[in-house]
């Protein structure tokens, strides 16, 4: 992929920057920074790292992303689903060593950046679509439940020993009598506050409010002296450049997580950038987005951060605040840098349960109940598929879960291709047109003729099914069939396996005195049929520009 620095969308946009955008971009950047600080620290905890690594990841991720991105509104940084994936792999490998966890998380970011760069060079943004919506909904629901379960110990003030979902929940239930009440009351109160603010003032930064309230309560009532865990001292200043050094065995273990994170970043990032580009009436480049996310992960991994992706909540804050360009990300990064230099001591009394409350709240709202309802109404199969994926994530874990999700997505697509929709075409009343109509609003084709449409390319996965459907229609016809019109409007491809099946089917039908004609086949498809050896099977007399003309020819032949 050829890269020229002056061709980057952000550089082109900034060259034509309008002065009236400056104030809104500055204010949006400061707002994004202030709102993100609590959440990125919480996501670092979720990933099994010290909170400051969330600030490092956000700082470097935003700065690098802004340079390469085509999206003007998307804000990148630590994300709940991504952090959970990291924690599920890094935690067991680190064995409770914070410095080793940081190195492993940084290497995961570098591997993820490499995969994203490879995807960008191959122009593989379309791969993001391999996570079908039902699979993505189910995966996020399962991941959200695991996220919530990992924070329950902090909410109740219990140091848990289990890690998997079901044993962990069972341990919490079994040890509820050990609850530290001051910790639980503060955490539960913050969750209620977040929910109330979301309901009554949805645009208000609830996480920031919870953050400030927790800090004030902790400082005023000396919660640390009452047994409530606080984060304590945090380092000041910028992160140092530090290339992570890990063993080959560690790399083999974290590679699946890096792939899963890459898939999440691709799907969420491209969908989010498309949505906000459409809202603000401009175009994005999927491959520039992949390149921008690759750069963000490289920068984060080389400066003690971890994997980062597009954040829907921070992007929404940016858009609501009126952010116009990628300058917002640079302003937010600059503001965060000032915070790291001068203000981190203010966070010393912050209760750990405050971050747990933010994560539990985020996890609850990752479970998109309305999406499940929509699936149940529109696509019951998709609904059950999403439940299966969610259950699979809970049983096998988040990293295998997303890999299984991709596999299920591919199987789902192949299943749709293998058993596509089809229809017997019928005549519209008062016209000569033949369409896929309901029985109550259509006239049947003439006796002895079947007009049939197949809604998929003819390939190896559905070739035998197509032949089977044609035979079933012939067998169930109330009158002997002498002519079949195959409407190929929805068939844009045919492979060798399907061609062989079609050749055998033509011979089989001819032995029964049945003619197979083709209607509405595009010229490239007709040429493909000839190239793969079906020229003798279909003469020019069996090609028709419409189903109507084929039916009329059949009628004239019957009369004569």
N, C-alpha and C positions, 0 to 999 in steps of 0.2 A: 504494500500500500504506500503510495507516494505521499509524503507529508511535507508541506511547506508552511513555515510558521505564519506567513502572512495570509495563508488560506484558512486559518482557524476561524470559525464563526465569531468567536468572542473578539478577536483582533479586528475583523471587518466591522463588527458592530461598534466597537469603541472608537474606530477611526471616524465613524459617522455619528458619534455621541451627541445628543441634544442637551443643551444646558438645563432645560427645564426638568430633565430627569434627575439631576444630581441630588437635589434635596430629598426626593422620595427614595432614591436608592440608598442614600446615607442613613435615613431614618429606618428604612426596612432592614438594612444590614445590622444596625445596632439592636433593633427589636428581635431579629432572628437569633443573634448571639445571646441576648439576655434570656430568651425563652429556652434555648437549647442546652444551656449549662446544666440544669438539673437532670435532664433526660440522658445526656451523653455520659454523665458520671454514673447514672444508674445502669446504663447498658454495659459500661466497663465492668461493673460488679457482676452483672449477669454473665459476662464472658469469663468470669473468674479472675479479673485483673484489678489492680488498684484503680480507684476512681479517676486519678489524674490521667491515666492512659486514654480515657474517653475524651478528655480535653485535647490531648495530643492528636488523636485520630481525627477529631473534628477540625482542628486548626489546619493540619496539613492536607486533609481530604478536600476541604472547601477551597483552599488556595489552588491546588493542582487541578481540581475539576473545573474551576472557573476559566482557566486558560484554554482548555480544549473543547468545552461544551458548546453545543448548538442551542440547548435550552436556556432561556433567559430567566426562568423562574425556579427551576429545580435546585434544591439545596441538598448537598450530599453530607454524609456523616454516619456515625454509629446508628444502627437500627436494631429493633428488638429481635426480629427473626434471625438476622445475621449474627447478632451477639449470642443468641441461644445456640446456634450451630457451632460457633467457636468454643463456647464453654463446654459443650458436650464432648468435644474432642480434646481440648487443651487441658481441662480439669483432670481427667484420669492420667494423662501423660505427665503433667507437672507435679503430681503427688504433693500438693499443698505448698510448693515453692513459688512465691510470687514472681521472682525474677525469671525463673524458667518458664512460667506461664506467659510472661510478657514476650519472651523470645519466640516461643512457639506460635503465639498469636500474630506476631510480626511476620514470621515466615509464612503463615497461612495467608496473610494479606499480600505478600509478594507472589506467592503461587497463584492466588486469585487474580492479581494484576496481570501476570503472564498469560493466564487463560483468556482474560478479557482482551488483551492485546492481540492474541492469536485469533480470537473471534472477530475483532475489528479488521485485521489484515485479510481475513477470509471473507469479509463482508457477511458474517454469519448472524446478523441481528435477527433473522427470521427464526433461528433456533429458539429464541425466547418464547415463540408461540407454541413450542412443544409442551409447555406446561399448560394443559387445558384448564379452562376456568374451574370446572368442578374439582379437578385435582388440586389446583392452587388454593381454593376455598377450604377444602378438606385438610390440606397440609397446614395452612395457617391456623386452622382451628385446633388441630392436634398439637402444633408447636405452642399455641397460646396456653393450652392446658398444662403442658410441661413447664412453660415459663412461670405460670401461677404457682405450680407445685414447688418449684425451686425457691420461691420467695416466702412460702408459708412458714418455714422455720424462723426466718427473720421477723415475720409479722407477729408470731407468738413468743418470740424471744427464746427459741429452742435451737440448740446446736444439733442438727440432724446428722445421721451417719449414712443413710441410704441415698442413692442417686437416681435410680430408675423410677418412673412415674408411679406405678402401683405400689411398690414397696415404700416409697417416700410418703405417699398419702396415708398409707396404713400406719407408718411410724408416727406421723403427726397426730392422727386420731388416737393412737395408743398412748401418746405422751401429752395429751392436752392438759392434764392436771399440772404439768410443769410450766405452764404459761407464765411469762413474766408480765404482770398486769399493766404496769406503766408503759411497757413497750407496746403491748397489744392495744391499749386505749389510744395511744398516740397514732399508731398505724391505722387502726380502724377509723379514727376520726378524720385522718387525712384522706382516706379513700372516700368516705362520705362527702367530704368537702369537694373533692375532685368531681364526684358525680353530680353534686348539686350545681357546681359552677358550669359543668358541661351542659346540664339541662336548662338552666335559666340564663346563663351568659356564655353561649357556646364559643364565642370568639375571644373570650378572656383567657389569657395564658394560665390555666389552672395549675400546671406543674410548677410554674414559677411561684405562684401564690403558696402552694403546699411547701415548697422549698423554704420560702421566707418564714412562714408560720413555724415550721419545724425548727429552724435556726433560732428564732426568737424564744420559743417555748423552752428549747434546750438550754439556752443561755440564761434565761430568767430563773428557771426552776432547777438548774444544775442537774440535768437528767443523767449526765455521766456519773455523778456521785450517787445516783439512785439505781445504778445497775443497767441503765440503757446504753447500748453500744453506740459509740460515735466514731466518725472516720478518723479523727485526730489530725496530726500534722500532714500537710501535703507539700511536695516540693514546689518551689517557685522558679520561674524562668522558663526558657524555651527547651523543648526536648533536644537532646544531643543526637547527632547522626550516629546510628549504631546498626550495622548490618548484622542480622540474626544468624547465628551459627548453630546448626542442629545436625543430628546424625541422619544417615540415609534411612534408618529404620523409622525415625520420627517423620521424615518426609513422606514415606510410604503410608504412614497412618493418617497424616493430615491431608493428603491429596484428595481423598473422597470428599472431605469437608470443603476444601477449596473449590472443587467442582460444583458441589451443591450451592455454595455461596455465590459462585459465578452465575449459576442459573437463576437464582433469586434476584441478583443485581440486574441481570439482563432483562428479566420479565418485568420486575417492578420499575426499573429505571426507564425503559423504553415506553411502557404504558403510561407512566406518570408524565414523562416529557411530552408525549403525544397529546395527552389530555390538556395540559396547560398551554401547549402551543396552539391547539385548536381554540381554546377559550380566549387567547390573546391574539389570534389571527396571524400566525406566522408558521413556517415549516421548520421541522427539526430533521437532523440527519442521524438515523439510528447508529451508523458506524462511528460518527464523531462522538456520540453519546458513549458508545463502548470504549472508545479511546480515552475519553475524559474519565470514565470510571476506572479504567486501567491505571491512568496516571495518578488518580486519587489513592488507589490502593498501594501503588509503588511508593508514593510519598509517605503515606501513613506507616507502611511497613518498615521503611528505612529510618523513621524517626520515632520509634517506640510506640506506635499506634497499632491498630488492628483493622480488620476489613471494614470498609464503609460502602454504603449504597445510598440511593435516593431516599429521602425522608418525606413522606406524604405530609406529616403534620407541620414540619418546618417550611416545606414548599408552600403549603396553604397559608401559613403566617406571612411569608414573603409576598405572596400574591395579594393577600388582603391588605397588607401595608402599602401596596402600590409599587413594589419593586419592578423595574423595567428591564434591567440588564444583568449580566453576570457580575457587574461591579458589586452587587449586593453581597455575593459570596466573599469577595475580597474585603469588603468593609467588615463583614461579620468575623472573618479570620483576623483582621487587624484588631478589632475590639476584643476578641478572645485572647490574642497575644498580650494585650495590655492587662487583661484580667490575670493571666498567668504570671506576669511580671510583678504585679503589685497587690492583688487582692486574695490570693489563695488562703492566707492565714485566717480570713473571715469564715472559712468553711470548717475550721477545726471542731466546733461543737455540733456539727450536723449529725443527727441520729441516722444510723444505718437503716432503720426501719422506714425512714422517709423515702429513701430510694426504693426500698422494697414495695412500698405503697404505690409509688409511681409506676413500677413495673407491673404490679398486680392489676392496677387500673388499665394500663396499656394492654395487658394480656386479655382482660375481659372484653375489650373493644376490638381486639383482633378477631374474635369469634363473630363473624358477620351473620347474625341470625336472619336478617332480612334476605341475604343472598341464599341461605338454605331454603327459606320459604319460596323464593322466586324459582329456585331449581326444582323444588317439589311440584310447583304449579306448571312450569314450562317443560321441564325435562326430568321426570321421575328417575330415569336411569342415571342421569347426572347427579341427582340428589343422593342416591344410594352409593354411587361411586365416590362422592365426596366423603360420606360417612366411613366407607371402607378405608380410604386413604387416611382419614383422621385416626381411626382405630389402629391402623398400621403404624402410624407415627408413635402412638402411645406404647405400642408393644415393642417395636424394634428400635425406636429412637429417632432423633431428628435427622441425623446424617443419612442413615439407610432410608429413612422415610422419604426424603426428597429424591433420592436415587430411584426408589420404588415408584414415586410419583411421576417421574419422567418416563419410566418404563410403562406404567399404567396409561399415561397420556398417549404414548405411541401405540399401545395395544388398542386403546379406545379409538384412535384414528383409523387403524387398520380394520377394526371391527366395523366402523361406519362404512369403510370402503368395501369390505367383504360382504356386507349385507345392507346395501344402500336402499333408499326408497325407490319404488317404481310405480307405474300406473298404466292402466288400460285407458287410452284416450277416447273421449266421447265428443260427439258433435254438439256445439253450442246451438241452442234453439234460435232459429231465424237467421243463422249464418252458415257459411261453409267451413268454418274453422273447427279444428279438433284440439281439445285441451284436456288437462287433468281436472275433471269436474266431479262434483258430488252427484250421487244417483238422482237426487231430487231436482237437479237443475240441468240435466243433460239428456241428449238423445243417444241411444246406442248406435254403434257402427252397423253397417249393413251385415246381414247374415252371411257367414262364411269368411268374414274378415276380422282380424284383430289388429288394432293400432296400439303399439306398445312403446313406452318410454322408460329408459333406465337412467337414473339420476347419479351417474358416477362414471369415471373412466373405466374402460374394460381392461382389467389387468389380471395377473395370476391369482390375486386374492379373491376375485369374485367371478372368474370366468365360468366355473362349473355351476355356480349359483344362477348366473344368467341363463345358461342352458336349461337348468332345472325349472326355472320360472316359466320359460317359454313352453316347455313340455306340459307343465301344470295348467297353463292357460288353454292350451289346445285340448287337454283332457277334460277340462271343466266347461268348455264351450257348449251351449245348448244346441248348436248346429255344427255340422262337419266344417272344419276349417280348411280353406283352400288358399288363403293369402294372409301373410303377416307383414305389416308395415312396422319396421323398426325405426322409431324417431330418435335420431342420434344428436339432437340439439344439445343435450347435456353431456355428451361423450366427447371429451377433448383429447383422449389418448387411448391407444390400444397397443398392448404389448404382444410378444410372440406367443406366449401361452394362450392368451385370449384369441389370437388369430387362428391358432390351431383348433381351439374349441369351436370357433365360428365356422371354420371350414367343415369340421365334422357335422355340425348342426345343419348346415345347408344341405349336405349330402343326405342326412337322415330325413330332413323334411321333404326333399325331392322324391325320395323313395315312397313317401306317403302322399305324394301329389300336392304338396304345399309349397308355394313360392314365398321366399323371404326377400322382401324389398327394403331398401334403405331410403329414409327421407331426412332432409335437413342436415346432411353431413357436410361439414365445411371442407373446402378444397384441400387443405393440408391433411385432413383425416382420410379423404378419398385417396390421395397420393400415397399415404402411409399404408392403406389397405392393399394397394397395388404392389408396393415395394416388398411387403411381407408375404406375397404370393396368393392374394385373393382376387386378382384381376379376372381370372377365369370364372370364379364363383359369382361375381357380380358384374353383369354386363351393364352398358349404359342404359338399357331399358329397365333396369331395376334400381336406378338412382332417381329420386324425385326431389324437387325443391321444397315440397310441402306434403304433409299428410293428406290434405284435401285432394291434390292432384293424383296421388297414388290411389285413393279411394275411388275417384272418378274413373280412372283407368280400369280398375277392377270391375266397376259397374258396367262399363262399356263392353268389357270382355265377356261378362256374364250374359249380357243381352244378346251379343252376337253368337 
